[in-house]
Amino acid sequence: MSNFWTVVGFTIRNKVRTKAFLISSIIIAIILSVVVNLPYLISQFSSNTPDKVGYIGSTEQAAASSVSIATIGEQLETYFKKQDEPGYEFVKVADQGSPEANEKALVDKLAAGELDAYITFNQEDQPSGFPQMIIKSENEYNTSEASTLQTALQAIKMEVSLQGLGLDDAQKQALFAPAVVDSVKLNVNADGASTVEESEERPASMYGVVYIILFLLFMSIMTTGQLIATEITAEKSSRVMEVLITSVSPLKQMFGKILGIFLVGLSQILFYVAVIAVNLSLPYNENPLSDMGIHMSDIPVSLYIYALLFYLIGFFLYATLYAGVGSLVSRTEELGQAVMPLMFTSLGGFYIGIFGLNAPDSMLIKVASFIPFFTPYIMFLRVGMVEPPTWQIIISLVVLVITTGVAGWLSAKIYRTGVLMYGKRPTLKELRKAMKAYKF
């Protein structure tokens, strides 16, 4: 047993002490810090002062509309004053008596820096029956800014249209109230009787949390799997394997490396979590998650338990397979091609999970959740987004554990024969013959 822990310790030291590991960990920590603090950094470089937009206080009607240019400008001014963080401040400019003089007055104020932009109206009749607003400035307005003004103008158009109908405030509120759609899940018996199935309401933030955890599961499994295969192939190509195989049994050697890389990967994850936690604890990052609609108190503890459970079993499933494949390759240049089937399998499970976020109860997702190579992603998705029956979760876990055990047994036999095979990769016939000769 001491040999096993010797391999674990050697693997950890050999990986943690490398410059590549340290530099990559620091770079990722810096990137995470920047991402967490990005809203604050953007706010520091952006001005909170609203743009001053001028309009002419003319009583002339705007195109075929029943309201004047001044009225539209005043309503825009009122609309943005009601906003918590208004992006625009509308400023009335006195009517100069003619369109040309009005335009010149607005341009002069723009040149003097008193205005950031000004609006005019197209006097041609529009299909909507409301004038087309034109905003002019020295800087071109982007799509987001134009959309904000369009939304404001649409609200004013609706208000003007309703005024002619003589509706009171209560009627207007009823008109603008959104339609409500709810769903009820029924259990229909063979005799046609149905009962309403009670289900726990899932918070909206669950969608984002499940997506983030799915991504972390995928990246962790892929990264650590590649590390295991690379470690084994590197030792084999440097002939170190010939020395190790004589002092440590193949079984202890393979699982020692897997556990060592697992602990290295786990330490990295804990380090990154600590970096994120420290950045979130800064005074200006008090409520970044709540601002995005994510409330950690709404997330059940069981979700994190399932995430850990599926991660552990899923990691050891793919880790043993990566170890077996890595032992068959003599040169690191050939490793990418050898592990490609495993990469695509893991990638397939991840993408099915991502696309299944919008339809977690579809037949594809239900079937995929019982395929052991997809279970760590898909069954976790179902647990997070819907409420699968307990027996389905248990069956998927049992199948996953059995598959992991079979993969470990098969990979150990492949590892024992593959680490001493140099040159071209062995054929299936050669590998099967060598595996039959090896007994645990």
C-alpha positions, 0 to 999 in steps of 0.5 A, spaced: 500 500 500 505 504 501 507 504 493 500 506 492 501 512 496 508 513 493 505 514 486 500 519 488 505 523 492 510 523 486 504 524 481 502 530 485 509 533 486 511 532 479 505 536 476 505 541 482 512 543 481 512 545 474 512 552 471 507 551 466 502 549 472 504 554 476 503 560 471 497 557 468 494 557 475 496 564 476 493 566 469 487 563 470 486 566 477 487 573 474 482 572 468 477 570 474 479 576 478 478 580 472 471 577 470 468 578 477 470 585 477 468 587 470 462 590 472 466 595 477 471 596 472 466 598 466 463 603 471 469 606 473 471 607 465 464 609 463 460 616 465 454 616 469 452 623 467 446 622 462 447 625 455 443 631 454 439 631 448 436 638 445 429 639 442 425 645 439 419 647 444 415 648 437 407 648 438 407 645 430 404 638 429 409 633 428 407 630 421 400 627 421 400 626 429 395 630 433 401 632 438 406 637 437 413 637 437 414 640 444 409 635 447 413 629 444 419 632 447 416 634 454 413 627 454 420 624 453 423 628 458 418 626 463 419 618 461 427 618 462 426 622 469 422 616 471 428 612 470 432 610 476 438 611 472 436 615 466 441 615 460 438 621 457 436 628 459 432 632 454 433 639 454 428 644 451 430 649 446 426 655 444 423 655 438 426 660 433 421 661 428 423 657 422 426 650 421 432 652 418 433 657 424 431 651 429 436 647 426 442 652 427 440 653 434 441 646 436 447 645 432 450 651 435 449 648 442 452 642 440 458 645 438 458 649 444 458 643 448 451 644 451 448 638 448 450 631 446 445 630 441 439 633 439 432 630 435 428 632 429 422 629 426 421 627 419 415 631 417 413 626 412 407 622 413 409 615 416 405 608 416 404 608 424 401 615 424 406 617 428 412 622 426 419 619 425 424 621 430 431 623 428 437 623 433 443 627 430 450 628 434 457 628 433 458 620 435 454 615 431 449 612 436 449 604 437 444 599 436 443 599 444 442 606 444 437 607 438 433 601 441 432 605 448 430 611 444 425 607 440 422 604 446 421 610 449 418 613 443 413 607 442 411 608 450 409 615 448 406 613 441 401 608 445 400 613 451 397 618 445 393 613 442 390 611 448 388 619 450 383 619 444 379 613 447 378 616 453 380 611 458 382 612 465 388 610 469 385 603 471 383 601 464 390 603 461 393 598 467 389 593 465 390 594 458 398 593 459 398 588 464 401 582 461 397 575 459 399 570 464 400 562 462 401 557 467 403 549 466 400 544 470 403 537 470 398 531 470 398 524 472 393 520 467 391 513 469 390 507 464 382 508 466 383 516 464 383 519 471 388 524 472 391 527 478 395 534 479 402 532 480 405 537 486 412 539 484 416 544 487 417 551 483 424 552 481 427 559 482 429 562 475 436 562 477 437 555 477 438 555 470 444 559 470 447 555 476 446 549 472 449 551 466 455 554 470 456 547 474 455 543 467 460 547 464 465 546 470 464 539 470 465 538 463 472 542 463 474 539 470 473 532 467 476 534 460 482 537 463 484 532 468 483 526 463 488 529 458 493 530 464 493 523 466 493 521 459 499 526 458 503 524 464 503 516 462 505 517 455 510 522 457 513 517 462 513 511 457 516 515 451 522 517 456 523 510 458 521 511 465 516 506 465 520 500 464 523 502 471 517 504 475 513 497 472 518 493 476 517 496 482 510 498 483 504 493 480 501 496 474 494 496 478 497 501 483 501 505 478 495 507 474 490 508 480 495 512 484 496 516 478 489 517 477 488 519 484 494 524 484 491 528 478 484 528 481 487 531 488 491 536 483 485 538 479 481 538 486 486 543 489 486 547 483 478 548 483 478 550 490 484 555 489 479 558 483 473 558 488 477 561 493 479 567 488 472 568 486 470 568 493 475 573 495 473 578 489 466 577 491 467 579 498 470 586 496 465 592 498 463 594 491 462 587 489 456 586 495 451 584 490 453 582 483 449 575 483 443 578 486 443 584 480 444 578 475 437 575 478 441 569 482 440 568 489 444 562 492 439 561 498 434 559 493 439 553 490 437 547 494 443 544 498 441 537 494 443 540 487 451 541 490 451 534 493 448 531 486 454 535 482 459 533 487 457 525 486 456 526 479 463 529 478 466 524 482 464 518 479 464 521 472 471 523 473 473 516 475 470 513 469 473 518 464 480 518 468 480 510 467 479 510 460 484 516 459 489 512 463 488 506 458 488 510 452 495 513 454 498 507 455 497 505 448 501 511 445 509 511 445 509 518 443 506 525 446 505 527 438 500 521 437 496 522 444 491 527 441 489 523 435 488 517 440 484 520 445 479 524 440 474 519 441 473 520 448 474 527 447 468 527 442 464 522 447 465 527 453 463 533 448 457 530 446 454 529 453 456 536 455 452 539 448 446 535 449 446 537 456 446 545 454 441 544 449 437 540 454 436 546 458 430 549 454 427 542 454 429 538 460 423 533 460 424 531 452 425 524 450 432 525 448 434 527 455 431 522 458 434 516 454 441 520 454 441 520 462 441 513 462 447 512 458 453 512 462 458 516 458 453 522 458 449 521 465 454 525 469 452 531 465 444 529 463 442 526 469 445 532 473 441 537 468 434 533 470 436 533 477 437 541 477 431 543 472 426 538 473 424 533 478 426 526 475 423 520 479 428 517 485 428 510 482 431 513 475 436 517 479 438 511 483 438 506 476 442 511 472 447 512 478 448 504 479 449 503 471 454 509 472 458 506 478 458 499 474 460 502 468 466 505 472 468 499 475 468 495 468 472 501 465 477 501 471 478 493 470 478 494 462 483 500 463 488 496 468 488 490 463 490 495 457 495 499 462 499 493 464 500 490 457 500 497 453 505 500 457 511 496 455 509 496 448 513 501 444 513 503 436 506 503 433 500 502 437 498 495 438 492 492 433 486 489 437 488 482 436 495 483 439 492 487 445 486 482 446 491 476 446 496 480 451 490 482 456 488 474 456 495 473 458 495 478 464 491 476 470 489 480 476 
